Amino acid sequence: MNEKLSISLPSEMVAAIKSRVDAGAYASTSEVLRAAVRVWLREEEEYQERIAAIRQRVQASLDDPRPDLSGEEVEQYFEVCFRQAELSSK
């Protein structure tokens, strides 16, 4: 079921919509807006999926049973990694 909406858009957006309809890319302004909403919905879904993946990784990190490392231990670890990378690049 279709529902009518009344919206206000900046004149630049209206001109862009009308130019696409006039060029024959879309049959009507409604078709342009439906296409735009489909893209927006797809982007929103992808955004929510990315956020869920980030939350999942954060939770996995919080649930990790390994002991926390001190800042000094992290620094030592990276120093070793950097030295090994330098040696392997030579």
ChimeraX attribute file (.defattr): number of C-alpha atoms within 10 A of each C-alpha:
attribute: neighborCount
match mode: 1-to-1
recipient: residues
	/A:1	2
	/A:2	4
	/A:3	4
	/A:4	6
	/A:5	5
	/A:6	4
	/A:7	5
	/A:8	7
	/A:9	8
	/A:10	7
	/A:11	9
	/A:12	9
	/A:13	11
	/A:14	12
	/A:15	12
	/A:16	12
	/A:17	20
	/A:18	16
	/A:19	14
	/A:20	15
	/A:21	17
	/A:22	13
	/A:23	10
	/A:24	10
	/A:25	12
	/A:26	17
	/A:27	12
	/A:28	15
	/A:29	16
	/A:30	13
	/A:31	14
	/A:32	18
	/A:33	13
	/A:34	12
	/A:35	13
	/A:36	12
	/A:37	12
	/A:38	12
	/A:39	12
	/A:40	12
	/A:41	12
	/A:42	12
	/A:43	12
	/A:44	12
	/A:45	12
	/A:46	12
	/A:47	12
	/A:48	12
	/A:49	12
	/A:50	12
	/A:51	12
	/A:52	12
	/A:53	12
	/A:54	12
	/A:55	12
	/A:56	12
	/A:57	12
	/A:58	12
	/A:59	11
	/A:60	11
	/A:61	11
	/A:62	10
	/A:63	9
	/A:64	10
	/A:65	8
	/A:66	8
	/A:67	6
	/A:68	9
	/A:69	9
	/A:70	9
	/A:71	9
	/A:72	9
	/A:73	11
	/A:74	11
	/A:75	12
	/A:76	12
	/A:77	11
	/A:78	12
	/A:79	12
	/A:80	11
	/A:81	12
	/A:82	12
	/A:83	11
	/A:84	11
	/A:85	11
	/A:86	10
	/A:87	9
	/A:88	8
	/A:89	7
	/A:90	5
